[in-house]
Amino acid sequence: MKKVAALILLGLMILSLTPVVHLVKSASVPEYASISSVSLGLGDKAVLGPFEVQFADVNPNWSKIYIQVDGPQGPLRYVIRQDGYLLYPSSANVYLNVSLVWIRYDTKSILLELKSPLQRVLSSKNLVVGDEITLPEGFPQIRIKLTSVSGDTASFKVTMPYGDIYTLTIDKGSAGSVRYKLDSSHSYSNYLSIEVTNTVNNGATINVYVPKVASTNFQIVKKGGEVNPPEQVETVLLYNDLLYVNEKLPITVDNITYYVKLVSTIPDVVKVEALRGDYSLGTMLLEVGDEPKNVPNAPLKLSVQKVEPDYKRAIIRVYGPAGSQVTPILRQANIIAKIDAVPKAILLDDNLVVTINVQNLGRGDAYDVSVAAPIPNDFELVSMTKTWTLKTFPAFTSMPALIYVLKPTKVGEFEIGKAIVTFYDDKSLETGQKRTIYSPILSGIKVYNIPTIDVTAQAYNGTWGNYVSAKVGDTVKVKFVLSAGQGNPDYEFITNATLLLDIPASLDGQSSIGIGTIKAGETKTVQIDLTVLRENLTNIRATLVYLDPLGNEHRLELGNLVTINSIPPKVVIKEVEVWPTPEELPGYVNQTLAKMSDPEPLAEELKGIAETYSPTGNPWKPLAILLIIVVFVLAGVAYKYWDESEKLREKLERKKSRRPGGLPKKVEEEEKESTEITEL
């Protein structure tokens, strides 16, 4: 806000220090150009080029004024009353329109306004951006330059012969006008008018108008031929501030109180009335950028620096003698405050952004403005401070929005409360008591939450469980249980819940299950049937899709819930090597050595192992172990001899038991048998 105020002040300073640059808005082509505030005493005359307007005579009670106008068409004499006018030379061919604005009885003078109808001097002139033209020869050398064209709007730079520059922005079908300064007290208003008839890309077509009486040679000649010199007015600045329509600004000069009243405002022009006490001294038209004008019969000068018709106000400058006093006008500020939050429905984990807007809709400024933001019990302040202050709050302005963030601590519907604004204005400064206003209550804030959702599942094929076995062609029932955690069911729930199942190709069944709304503390159970199509070890995964209370979609990945095994079992045989116990080891060794054809190497190895663990203090123990091993070896040899002998005996017995009468054996076979017996 300080930056905005600084920019406004800077703009006003630039406007006051550079009066030669003027911005003029577009309007229609005016009917007349005019010279106002022409004050004549009896016998005085105003000279405008070849025309002279003289205050020739008056009747005894000053109700009728005799005006004589001399011009190229000859002298004509007219009788008019206050607010009347005359047309020279005739109504069919008007060069001058002389209006009697008022009659000054106290000073025996009259105030005239001289007007001349506008005539077109340039028609359908085509310009492109950057082109510059001047008025035809015989007219003041005013330069007109087309600076830019945007759509249906054209901008011009108008340079007057004495250096003043006007910037005109004119819409298609409209016109803009500038004045011509005649002397320090008088200007020819609407002297030059530019009408835009068409716009094209980077170009425009214009008509240019000037008054029929286009002379800029103007002077007031006193009775007897003396030229009236410009009146010297004190230039001490007494007041430079706003004045609203119908407000009267008191100025005291030498114990006499004068008043300056703003009567009306239009763009760049205001009408003011000067009063001495209750007696009106007359009205004046002030144009933005004009030199200060004398107030008739008062030691004051007035000028206008800025006009704001939308607010019916203007910045008026009042000049007067040093030591004069201006009594400030006390105005009351009209502060209003609004509090709002967007959106008004949030989730428990979200932040609530609250905005407070404060406006001053009154004519008076506010000072030491303080805004207090409400913080309800069920919310925490996340950012910004609770208060905001501003030293000066001008009329018809708005504060930057005060924004702060709250975080809810519970669900439900809440009321944020009121913003409180305290301030001073011109009137309360007199009493020393601050004023306080409140914003409307911000209510209807709703805070929702998503309850915790727990999903479990079981399959059934004879028994319920997370793991079941089935065969191809079986129908397996699967049951899902969805439970919402405890809470407030009115503000903690989910909607449009759907369970999406990831069913492999080995199963056939429903893959999407509609659940609907689940409120806090509620449990819902759904069941489907799945058909086993082929052998497989199948994991059934699921995803829960739902909307929160604000309509936002969420997905909860549940992973594997149940497993269905449709692969038949297989028998696997595996040999397991079993080692004898320490008690069984001697018998096992003996049996092993006995079965071997050559047990001696193994016996030697066992002997070495046994000696490693034998005590060194008993010399007979190794000998005993060796003896035992030899016994084992001899026993094995004896056993093998006995076994072979038995086999031979059985063979011989079978030969003896053969039936007689058989064929005699060959000699070779007998020799072989005897050899085997010999070897054995």
C-alpha positions as CSV (number, residue, x, y, z in Angstrom):
1,M,0.0,0.0,0.0
2,K,2.9,2.3,0.7
3,K,4.2,1.8,-2.8
4,V,0.8,2.6,-4.3
5,A,0.6,5.8,-2.2
6,A,4.1,6.7,-3.3
7,L,3.2,6.2,-7.0
8,I,0.1,8.4,-6.6
9,L,2.0,11.2,-5.0
10,L,4.8,10.9,-7.6
11,G,2.2,11.2,-10.3
12,L,0.6,14.3,-8.8
13,M,4.1,15.9,-8.4
14,I,4.8,15.2,-12.1
15,L,1.5,16.5,-13.1
16,S,2.0,19.7,-11.1
17,L,5.6,20.3,-12.3
18,T,5.0,19.6,-16.0
19,P,1.8,21.5,-17.0
20,V,2.8,21.5,-20.7
21,V,1.8,17.8,-21.1
22,H,-1.9,17.0,-21.1
23,L,-3.8,13.8,-21.6
24,V,-7.2,14.3,-23.4
25,K,-9.9,11.6,-23.7
26,S,-12.1,11.1,-26.7
27,A,-15.6,12.5,-27.1
28,S,-17.9,14.0,-29.7
29,V,-17.0,17.1,-31.8
30,P,-18.0,20.1,-29.7
31,E,-20.2,22.7,-31.2
32,Y,-18.3,25.8,-30.1
33,A,-14.8,26.9,-29.0
34,S,-15.1,29.4,-26.1
35,I,-13.3,32.0,-24.1
36,S,-14.7,32.2,-20.6
37,S,-14.4,34.7,-17.7
38,V,-14.2,37.8,-19.9
39,S,-14.8,40.6,-17.3
40,L,-15.8,44.0,-18.7
41,G,-16.6,47.3,-17.0
42,L,-18.8,49.9,-18.6
43,G,-17.1,51.1,-21.8
44,D,-14.6,48.2,-21.8
45,K,-14.3,46.0,-24.8
46,A,-12.8,42.6,-25.6
47,V,-10.9,42.3,-28.8
48,L,-10.6,38.9,-30.6
49,G,-8.8,39.4,-33.9
50,P,-11.1,41.6,-36.2
51,F,-14.0,41.4,-33.7
52,E,-14.7,43.8,-30.8
53,V,-17.3,43.1,-28.1
54,Q,-18.0,46.3,-26.0
55,F,-20.0,46.8,-22.8
56,A,-21.7,49.9,-24.3
57,D,-24.5,50.8,-21.8
58,V,-26.8,49.6,-19.0
59,N,-30.2,50.6,-17.7
60,P,-30.5,52.2,-14.3
61,N,-31.3,49.0,-12.4
62,W,-28.7,47.0,-14.3
63,S,-31.3,44.5,-15.6
64,K,-30.5,45.2,-19.3
65,I,-27.1,45.2,-20.7
66,Y,-26.3,46.9,-24.1
67,I,-23.6,45.1,-26.0
68,Q,-22.1,46.4,-29.3
69,V,-20.2,44.0,-31.6
70,D,-18.0,45.3,-34.4
71,G,-16.8,43.0,-37.1
72,P,-16.3,42.5,-40.8
73,Q,-20.1,42.7,-41.2
74,G,-20.3,46.1,-39.4
75,P,-21.4,47.2,-35.9
76,L,-24.5,45.7,-34.3
77,R,-26.0,46.6,-31.0
78,Y,-27.8,44.1,-28.8
79,V,-29.8,44.3,-25.5
80,I,-29.5,41.2,-23.3
81,R,-30.3,40.2,-19.8
82,Q,-28.4,37.9,-17.4
83,D,-28.1,34.4,-18.8
84,G,-29.0,35.7,-22.2
85,Y,-26.9,35.7,-25.4
86,L,-26.5,37.3,-28.8
87,L,-25.5,35.9,-32.2
88,Y,-23.3,38.0,-34.5
89,P,-24.1,38.8,-37.2
90,S,-27.2,36.6,-37.4
91,S,-28.5,33.3,-36.3
92,A,-28.2,32.0,-39.9
93,N,-24.5,32.9,-40.1
94,V,-23.0,32.9,-36.6
95,Y,-19.4,34.0,-36.1
96,L,-19.7,34.9,-32.4
97,N,-22.0,33.8,-29.7
98,V,-21.7,36.2,-26.8
99,S,-23.3,35.0,-23.5
100,L,-23.9,37.1,-20.5
101,V,-22.8,34.9,-17.6
102,W,-23.5,37.3,-14.8
103,I,-23.9,41.0,-13.8
104,R,-21.6,42.3,-11.0
105,Y,-23.6,44.9,-9.2
106,D,-20.9,45.6,-6.6
107,T,-18.1,46.3,-9.2
108,K,-20.4,47.6,-11.9
109,S,-19.1,45.0,-14.4
110,I,-20.3,42.1,-16.4
111,L,-18.8,38.6,-17.1
112,L,-19.1,37.4,-20.7
113,E,-18.3,34.1,-22.5
114,L,-17.3,34.4,-26.1
115,K,-18.0,31.4,-28.3
116,S,-17.3,30.7,-32.0
117,P,-18.7,27.7,-33.9
118,L,-16.2,25.1,-35.1
119,Q,-15.6,24.6,-38.8
120,R,-13.8,21.9,-40.6
121,V,-10.4,22.9,-42.1
122,L,-9.1,19.4,-43.0
123,S,-11.3,16.6,-44.3
124,S,-10.6,12.9,-44.6
125,K,-6.9,13.3,-44.0
126,N,-5.1,9.9,-44.2
127,L,-2.2,9.4,-41.8
128,V,0.1,6.5,-41.0
129,V,1.9,6.2,-37.7
130,G,4.7,8.7,-37.6
131,D,3.1,11.2,-40.0
132,E,2.9,14.9,-38.8
133,I,0.7,17.7,-40.3
134,T,0.2,21.3,-39.5
135,L,-2.9,23.6,-39.9
136,P,-3.3,25.3,-43.2
137,E,-1.6,28.7,-43.8
138,G,-3.3,31.6,-42.0
139,F,-4.0,29.5,-38.9
140,P,-1.7,29.0,-35.9
141,Q,1.1,26.5,-36.7
142,I,-0.2,23.7,-34.6
143,R,1.5,20.3,-35.3
144,I,-0.5,17.1,-35.3
145,K,1.4,13.7,-35.2
146,L,-0.2,10.2,-35.3
147,T,1.8,8.2,-32.7
148,S,0.0,4.9,-32.6
149,V,-3.1,2.9,-33.7
150,S,-4.5,0.0,-31.7
151,G,-7.7,-1.5,-33.0
152,D,-10.3,1.3,-33.2
153,T,-8.2,3.7,-31.2
154,A,-5.7,6.2,-32.4
155,S,-3.2,8.3,-30.4
156,F,-2.0,11.8,-31.4
157,K,0.6,14.2,-30.2
158,V,-0.5,17.9,-30.6
159,T,2.2,20.5,-30.2
160,M,1.1,24.2,-29.7
161,P,3.2,27.1,-31.1
162,Y,4.1,28.2,-27.6
163,G,5.4,24.7,-26.6
164,D,2.5,23.0,-24.7
165,I,2.0,19.4,-25.8
166,Y,-1.2,17.5,-25.6
167,T,-1.7,13.7,-26.0
168,L,-5.0,12.7,-27.5
169,T,-6.4,9.2,-27.4
170,I,-9.4,9.0,-29.7
171,D,-11.7,6.1,-30.5
172,K,-13.1,5.6,-34.0
173,G,-16.2,7.8,-34.5
174,S,-15.2,10.2,-31.7
175,A,-13.2,13.4,-31.3
176,G,-10.6,15.0,-29.0
177,S,-10.1,18.7,-28.4
178,V,-7.4,20.9,-27.0
179,R,-7.4,24.5,-25.9
180,Y,-5.2,27.5,-27.0
181,K,-3.7,29.7,-24.3
182,L,-4.3,33.4,-25.1
183,D,-2.8,35.0,-22.1
184,S,-2.1,34.3,-18.4
185,S,-5.9,34.5,-17.6
186,H,-7.7,33.4,-20.7
187,S,-7.7,30.3,-23.0
188,Y,-9.6,29.4,-26.1
189,S,-11.2,26.1,-25.0
190,N,-11.9,23.4,-27.7
191,Y,-9.8,25.5,-30.1
192,L,-8.6,22.4,-32.1
193,S,-10.7,19.3,-32.5
194,I,-9.6,16.0,-34.2
195,E,-12.3,13.6,-35.3
196,V,-11.2,10.0,-36.2
197,T,-13.5,8.7,-38.9
198,N,-11.7,5.4,-39.6
199,T,-8.7,3.3,-38.4
200,V,-6.7,0.7,-40.3
201,N,-3.6,-1.2,-39.5
202,N,-1.0,1.4,-38.6
203,G,-3.1,4.3,-40.0
204,A,-6.1,6.5,-39.4
205,T,-8.4,9.0,-41.3
206,I,-9.2,12.3,-39.5
207,N,-11.1,15.5,-39.8
208,V,-9.7,18.7,-38.1
209,Y,-11.9,21.5,-36.8
210,V,-11.1,25.1,-35.6
211,P,-13.4,28.0,-34.7
212,K,-14.8,30.4,-37.4
213,V,-13.1,33.2,-35.5
214,A,-9.7,31.4,-35.4
215,S,-7.6,34.4,-34.3
216,T,-5.6,34.0,-31.2
217,N,-5.0,37.7,-30.8
218,F,-7.0,38.5,-27.7
219,Q,-7.0,41.4,-25.3
220,I,-9.2,43.5,-23.0
221,V,-9.2,47.2,-23.7
222,K,-10.3,49.5,-20.9
223,K,-12.5,52.6,-21.5
224,G,-10.4,55.3,-23.1
225,G,-8.2,52.8,-25.0
226,E,-6.0,51.6,-22.2
227,V,-5.1,47.9,-22.4
228,N,-6.0,46.1,-19.2
229,P,-2.7,44.6,-17.8
230,P,-2.9,41.1,-16.3
231,E,-3.9,41.4,-12.6
232,Q,-1.1,40.5,-10.2
233,V,-2.3,37.9,-7.8
234,E,-0.5,36.6,-4.6
235,T,0.9,33.2,-5.3
236,V,1.2,31.8,-1.8
237,L,-0.3,28.3,-1.8
238,L,-2.9,28.0,0.9
239,Y,-4.6,24.7,0.0
240,N,-3.7,21.8,-2.3
241,D,-6.0,18.9,-1.6
242,L,-9.2,17.2,-2.4
243,L,-12.6,18.9,-2.6
244,Y,-15.8,17.0,-3.1
245,V,-18.9,18.2,-4.8
246,N,-21.1,20.4,-2.5
247,E,-18.2,20.8,0.0
248,K,-17.3,24.3,1.0
249,L,-13.7,25.1,1.9
250,P,-13.4,28.1,4.3
251,I,-10.5,30.6,3.7
252,T,-10.1,33.5,6.1
253,V,-8.3,36.6,4.8
254,D,-8.1,39.7,7.0
255,N,-10.9,38.4,9.2
256,I,-13.2,37.9,6.2
257,T,-14.2,34.3,5.5
258,Y,-14.5,33.3,1.9
259,Y,-15.7,29.8,0.7
260,V,-14.7,27.8,-2.3
261,K,-17.5,25.3,-3.2
262,L,-17.1,22.6,-5.8
263,V,-20.3,22.6,-7.9
264,S,-19.7,19.9,-10.5
265,T,-17.0,17.8,-12.2
266,I,-16.6,16.5,-15.7
267,P,-13.4,15.0,-17.2
268,D,-10.6,17.6,-16.9
269,V,-13.0,20.4,-16.0
270,V,-14.7,21.5,-12.8
271,K,-17.1,24.2,-11.9
272,V,-16.5,26.1,-8.6
273,E,-18.5,28.8,-6.8
274,A,-16.8,31.5,-4.7
275,L,-18.7,32.9,-1.8
276,R,-18.1,35.7,0.7
277,G,-20.0,34.5,3.7
278,D,-23.4,33.6,2.3
279,Y,-23.1,35.9,-0.7
280,S,-22.1,34.3,-3.9
281,L,-19.4,36.0,-5.9
282,G,-20.1,33.8,-9.0
283,T,-19.0,30.6,-10.6
284,M,-15.8,29.7,-12.4
285,L,-14.9,26.9,-14.9
286,L,-11.4,25.5,-14.2
287,E,-9.6,23.2,-16.6
288,V,-6.8,20.9,-15.7
289,G,-3.5,22.5,-16.5
290,D,-4.8,26.1,-16.6
291,E,-2.9,28.9,-14.9
292,P,-4.5,29.9,-11.6
293,K,-7.5,32.2,-12.2
294,N,-8.5,35.2,-10.1
295,V,-11.6,34.9,-8.0
296,P,-13.8,38.0,-8.7
297,N,-13.9,40.4,-5.8
298,A,-11.8,38.1,-3.6
299,P,-8.0,38.1,-3.0
300,L,-7.8,34.5,-4.1
301,K,-6.7,32.5,-7.1
302,L,-7.9,29.0,-8.0
303,S,-6.7,26.2,-10.2
304,V,-7.5,22.5,-10.6
305,Q,-4.8,19.8,-10.8
306,K,-6.8,16.6,-11.1
307,V,-10.4,15.7,-11.7
308,E,-12.0,12.4,-10.7
309,P,-15.7,12.5,-11.8
310,D,-16.3,9.0,-10.7
311,Y,-15.8,10.0,-7.1
312,K,-17.2,13.6,-7.7
313,R,-14.0,15.2,-6.4
314,A,-11.0,17.2,-7.6
315,I,-7.7,18.4,-6.3
316,I,-8.1,22.2,-6.0
317,R,-5.2,24.6,-5.4
318,V,-6.1,27.9,-3.6
319,Y,-3.7,30.8,-3.6
320,G,-4.0,33.9,-1.4
321,P,-2.2,36.4,0.8
322,A,0.3,35.2,3.2
323,G,-1.1,34.8,6.7
324,S,-4.5,33.6,5.4
325,Q,-6.0,30.5,7.1
326,V,-7.7,27.5,5.6
327,T,-10.0,25.5,7.9
328,P,-9.7,21.8,7.0
329,I,-12.9,19.9,6.1
330,L,-13.4,17.0,8.5
331,R,-14.5,14.0,6.6
332,Q,-15.6,10.6,8.0
333,A,-14.1,7.3,6.7
334,N,-16.5,4.5,5.8
335,I,-14.6,1.3,6.4
336,I,-16.0,-2.1,5.4
337,A,-14.4,-5.5,5.9
338,K,-15.1,-8.8,4.3
339,I,-13.8,-12.2,5.3
340,D,-13.9,-15.3,3.1
341,A,-12.2,-18.7,2.5
342,V,-11.9,-20.6,-0.7
343,P,-12.7,-23.5,-0.7
344,K,-15.0,-23.8,2.3
345,A,-14.8,-27.6,2.3
346,I,-11.4,-29.1,3.0
347,L,-9.9,-32.4,4.3
348,L,-8.4,-32.6,7.8
349,D,-4.8,-32.7,6.5
350,D,-5.4,-29.6,4.2
351,N,-4.9,-26.0,5.0
352,L,-7.6,-23.3,5.0
353,V,-6.6,-20.1,3.2
354,V,-8.6,-17.1,4.7
355,T,-8.6,-13.7,3.0
356,I,-9.7,-10.4,4.6
357,N,-10.5,-7.4,2.3
358,V,-10.9,-3.9,3.7
359,Q,-12.2,-0.9,1.7
360,N,-12.6,2.7,2.5
361,L,-15.8,3.9,0.8
362,G,-16.1,7.2,2.6
363,R,-14.8,10.6,1.6
364,G,-12.4,10.8,4.6
365,D,-9.0,9.1,5.0
366,A,-8.5,6.6,7.8
367,Y,-5.4,6.5,10.0
368,D,-3.6,3.9,12.1
369,V,-5.8,1.1,10.7
370,S,-5.5,-2.2,12.4
371,V,-7.0,-5.5,11.2
372,A,-7.3,-8.4,13.6
373,A,-7.9,-11.8,12.1
374,P,-10.1,-14.4,13.9
375,I,-8.5,-17.7,15.0
376,P,-11.1,-20.2,16.1
377,N,-10.4,-22.8,18.8
378,D,-10.4,-25.9,16.5
379,F,-7.8,-24.4,14.1
380,E,-4.1,-23.6,14.3
381,L,-2.4,-20.6,12.7
382,V,0.1,-21.9,10.1
383,S,1.4,-18.6,8.5
384,M,1.1,-14.8,8.7
385,T,0.4,-12.8,11.8
386,K,-2.9,-12.2,13.5
387,T,-2.9,-8.5,12.9
388,W,-2.1,-6.1,10.0
389,T,-1.7,-2.3,10.3
390,L,-1.6,0.7,7.9
391,K,-0.7,4.2,8.8
392,T,-2.9,5.9,6.2
393,F,-5.8,4.5,4.3
394,P,-7.1,7.0,1.7
395,A,-10.7,7.4,0.7
396,F,-12.1,5.2,-2.0
397,T,-9.2,2.8,-1.9
398,S,-8.7,-0.9,-0.9
399,M,-6.1,-2.5,1.2
400,P,-4.1,-5.4,-0.2
401,A,-5.9,-8.6,0.8
402,L,-4.8,-9.9,4.2
403,I,-4.1,-13.6,3.7
404,Y,-3.4,-16.1,6.4
405,V,-3.5,-19.9,6.6
406,L,-5.3,-22.1,9.2
407,K,-5.0,-25.8,9.8
408,P,-8.0,-27.7,11.3
409,T,-7.5,-30.0,14.2
410,K,-10.8,-31.9,14.0
411,V,-13.6,-32.7,11.6
412,G,-17.0,-31.0,11.6
413,E,-18.7,-27.7,10.5
414,F,-17.1,-24.6,12.0
415,E,-17.5,-20.8,12.2
416,I,-14.3,-18.8,11.7
417,G,-15.7,-15.6,13.2
418,K,-15.4,-11.8,12.4
419,A,-12.5,-9.7,11.3
420,I,-12.1,-6.6,13.6
421,V,-10.9,-3.3,12.1
422,T,-10.0,-0.3,14.3
423,F,-9.0,3.1,13.0
424,Y,-9.1,6.9,13.3
425,D,-10.6,9.4,10.8
426,D,-10.7,13.2,10.7
427,K,-13.7,13.3,13.0
428,S,-12.5,10.7,15.5
429,L,-9.1,12.4,15.7
430,E,-10.9,15.4,17.2
431,T,-12.3,13.2,19.9
432,G,-9.3,11.0,20.3
433,Q,-11.4,7.8,20.3
434,K,-10.8,5.0,17.8
435,R,-13.6,3.6,15.7
436,T,-14.2,-0.1,15.5
437,I,-16.1,-2.0,12.8
438,Y,-16.6,-5.8,12.2
439,S,-16.8,-8.0,9.1
440,P,-19.7,-10.4,8.7
441,I,-19.2,-13.8,10.3
442,L,-17.4,-16.4,8.2
443,S,-19.4,-19.6,8.7
444,G,-20.1,-22.9,6.9
445,I,-16.5,-24.1,6.9
446,K,-16.7,-27.9,6.7
447,V,-13.7,-30.2,7.5
448,Y,-13.8,-33.9,6.3
449,N,-11.5,-36.8,6.7
450,I,-10.8,-40.2,5.1
451,P,-11.2,-43.0,7.7
452,T,-8.6,-45.8,7.8
453,I,-9.8,-48.7,5.6
454,D,-8.9,-52.3,6.4
455,V,-9.5,-55.0,3.8
456,T,-9.2,-58.8,4.5
457,A,-10.1,-61.8,2.4
458,Q,-10.6,-65.5,2.8
459,A,-11.3,-68.3,0.3
460,Y,-13.5,-71.4,0.8
461,N,-13.1,-74.8,-0.8
462,G,-14.3,-77.0,2.1
463,T,-12.7,-74.7,4.7
464,W,-12.1,-71.0,5.0
465,G,-8.6,-69.7,4.9
466,N,-6.1,-67.4,3.1
467,Y,-4.6,-70.5,1.4
468,V,-6.8,-73.2,-0.1
469,S,-6.3,-76.2,-2.5
470,A,-8.5,-76.9,-5.4
471,K,-8.8,-79.0,-8.5
472,V,-9.4,-77.9,-12.1
473,G,-13.1,-77.3,-12.5
474,D,-13.7,-76.5,-8.8
475,T,-15.6,-73.3,-7.7
476,V,-13.9,-71.4,-5.0
477,K,-15.8,-68.8,-2.9
478,V,-13.8,-65.7,-2.0
479,K,-15.1,-63.3,0.7
480,F,-13.8,-59.7,1.2
481,V,-14.4,-57.8,4.4
482,L,-13.9,-53.9,4.4
483,S,-13.8,-52.1,7.7
484,A,-13.6,-48.3,8.3
485,G,-11.9,-47.0,11.4
486,Q,-13.9,-45.3,14.2
487,G,-14.8,-41.6,13.8
488,N,-17.6,-39.2,12.9
489,P,-19.6,-40.9,10.2
490,D,-21.1,-37.6,9.0
491,Y,-17.6,-36.1,8.1
492,E,-15.4,-39.2,7.8
493,F,-16.3,-41.5,4.9
494,I,-15.5,-42.6,1.4
495,T,-17.8,-42.9,-1.6
496,N,-18.0,-44.8,-4.9
497,A,-15.6,-47.5,-3.5
498,T,-14.8,-50.3,-6.0
499,L,-12.6,-53.3,-5.4
500,L,-10.6,-54.2,-8.5
501,L,-9.2,-57.8,-8.5
502,D,-6.2,-59.0,-10.4
503,I,-7.4,-62.4,-11.5
504,P,-4.9,-64.5,-13.5
505,A,-5.8,-66.5,-16.6
506,S,-6.0,-69.7,-14.5
507,L,-9.1,-68.5,-12.8
508,D,-12.4,-67.2,-14.1
509,G,-14.7,-64.8,-12.2
510,Q,-15.7,-61.2,-11.5
511,S,-12.8,-58.7,-11.5
512,S,-14.7,-55.6,-10.3
513,I,-16.8,-55.4,-7.1
514,G,-18.8,-52.3,-6.3
515,I,-18.8,-51.4,-2.6
516,G,-20.4,-47.9,-2.5
517,T,-20.1,-45.7,0.5
518,I,-18.3,-46.7,3.7
519,K,-18.6,-44.5,6.7
520,A,-16.5,-44.4,9.8
521,G,-17.2,-47.4,12.1
522,E,-18.9,-49.3,9.3
523,T,-18.1,-52.8,7.9
524,K,-19.1,-54.3,4.6
525,T,-18.7,-57.8,3.3
526,V,-18.9,-59.0,-0.3
527,Q,-18.4,-62.5,-1.8
528,I,-17.7,-63.8,-5.3
529,D,-17.2,-67.2,-6.9
530,L,-14.0,-68.1,-8.9
531,T,-13.8,-71.1,-11.2
532,V,-10.4,-73.0,-11.5
533,L,-9.5,-73.3,-15.2
534,R,-6.1,-75.0,-15.0
535,E,-3.4,-76.0,-12.6
536,N,-1.5,-73.1,-11.1
537,L,-0.4,-71.6,-7.8
538,T,-2.5,-68.4,-8.0
539,N,-2.2,-65.2,-5.8
540,I,-5.2,-62.9,-5.9
541,R,-4.2,-59.2,-5.7
542,A,-6.6,-56.3,-5.2
543,T,-6.8,-52.5,-5.4
544,L,-9.4,-50.4,-3.7
545,V,-10.5,-47.3,-5.7
546,Y,-12.7,-44.7,-4.0
547,L,-13.5,-41.0,-3.7
548,D,-12.9,-38.9,-0.6
549,P,-15.7,-36.5,0.7
550,L,-14.5,-33.8,-1.7
551,G,-14.7,-36.0,-4.8
552,N,-11.0,-36.6,-5.2
553,E,-10.0,-40.2,-6.4
554,H,-7.7,-42.4,-4.3
555,R,-6.2,-45.9,-5.0
556,L,-5.2,-48.2,-2.2
557,E,-3.0,-51.1,-3.2
558,L,-3.8,-54.1,-1.1
559,G,-1.3,-56.7,-2.5
560,N,-1.9,-60.5,-2.2
561,L,-5.0,-61.3,-0.2
562,V,-5.6,-65.1,-0.8
563,T,-3.8,-68.0,-2.6
564,I,-5.4,-70.8,-4.5
565,N,-3.3,-73.9,-5.2
566,S,-4.6,-76.1,-8.0
567,I,-1.4,-78.1,-8.6
568,P,-1.8,-81.9,-7.5
569,P,0.8,-83.2,-4.9
570,K,3.8,-85.3,-6.0
571,V,5.8,-88.1,-4.0
572,V,9.5,-87.5,-3.9
573,I,11.9,-90.4,-2.7
574,K,15.3,-89.4,-1.5
575,E,18.0,-91.7,0.0
576,V,19.4,-90.5,3.3
577,E,22.8,-91.8,4.4
578,V,22.6,-93.0,8.0
579,W,25.7,-93.3,10.2
580,P,26.1,-95.8,13.0
581,T,26.2,-94.6,16.6
582,P,29.4,-94.9,18.6
583,E,28.0,-98.1,20.3
584,E,27.3,-99.7,16.9
585,L,30.6,-98.7,15.4
586,P,32.8,-101.7,16.4
587,G,30.2,-104.3,15.1
588,Y,29.8,-102.2,11.9
589,V,33.6,-102.2,11.4
590,N,33.9,-105.9,12.0
591,Q,31.1,-106.7,9.6
592,T,32.6,-104.4,7.0
593,L,36.0,-106.0,7.2
594,A,34.5,-109.4,7.1
595,K,32.8,-108.8,3.8
596,M,35.9,-107.4,2.1
597,S,38.1,-109.6,-0.1
598,D,41.2,-107.6,1.0
599,P,40.5,-106.0,4.4
600,E,44.2,-105.3,5.2
601,P,44.5,-101.7,3.8
602,L,41.4,-100.6,5.6
603,A,42.5,-102.3,8.8
604,E,45.9,-100.4,8.6
605,E,44.0,-97.1,8.1
606,L,41.8,-97.8,11.1
607,K,44.8,-98.6,13.1
608,G,46.4,-95.2,12.3
609,I,43.2,-93.4,13.3
610,A,42.9,-95.4,16.6
611,E,46.5,-94.7,17.5
612,T,45.9,-90.9,17.1
613,Y,43.3,-91.0,19.9
614,S,45.2,-93.6,22.1
615,P,46.8,-92.4,25.4
616,T,50.6,-92.2,25.3
617,G,51.1,-93.4,28.9
618,N,50.2,-97.1,28.3
619,P,52.7,-98.9,26.0
620,W,50.6,-102.1,25.9
621,K,47.5,-100.4,24.6
622,P,48.8,-100.1,21.0
623,L,49.9,-103.6,21.1
624,A,46.5,-104.7,22.3
625,I,44.8,-102.7,19.5
626,L,47.2,-104.3,17.0
627,L,46.4,-107.7,18.4
628,I,42.6,-107.0,18.1
629,I,43.1,-105.9,14.4
630,V,45.1,-109.1,13.6
631,V,42.4,-111.2,15.2
632,F,39.9,-109.4,13.1
633,V,41.9,-110.1,10.0
634,L,42.5,-113.8,10.8
635,A,38.9,-114.1,11.6
636,G,38.0,-112.8,8.3
637,V,40.4,-115.1,6.5
638,A,39.1,-118.1,8.4
639,Y,35.6,-117.1,7.6
640,K,36.3,-116.8,3.9
641,Y,38.2,-120.2,3.9
642,W,35.2,-121.8,5.6
643,D,32.8,-120.3,3.1
644,E,34.8,-121.5,0.1
645,S,35.1,-125.0,1.6
646,E,31.4,-125.3,2.1
647,K,30.8,-124.3,-1.5
648,L,33.2,-127.0,-2.8
649,R,31.7,-129.7,-0.6
650,E,28.2,-128.9,-1.9
651,K,29.5,-129.1,-5.4
652,L,31.1,-132.5,-4.9
653,E,28.0,-133.9,-3.2
654,R,25.9,-132.9,-6.2
655,K,28.2,-134.8,-8.5
656,K,28.0,-137.9,-6.5
657,S,24.2,-137.8,-6.4
658,R,23.8,-138.0,-10.2
659,R,21.9,-141.0,-11.6
660,P,23.9,-144.0,-12.9
661,G,23.7,-145.0,-16.6
662,G,24.7,-141.6,-17.8
663,L,27.2,-141.0,-20.5
664,P,30.9,-141.3,-19.4
665,K,32.6,-138.0,-19.0
666,K,35.2,-137.0,-21.3
667,V,38.8,-137.3,-20.1
668,E,39.3,-133.5,-20.5
669,E,36.4,-132.7,-18.1
670,E,37.8,-135.1,-15.5
671,E,41.2,-133.5,-15.7
672,K,39.7,-130.0,-15.2
673,E,37.8,-131.0,-12.2
674,S,40.8,-132.6,-10.6
675,T,42.7,-129.5,-11.2
676,E,40.1,-127.3,-9.4
677,I,40.2,-129.7,-6.5
678,T,44.0,-129.5,-6.4
679,E,43.9,-125.6,-6.5
680,L,41.4,-125.5,-3.7
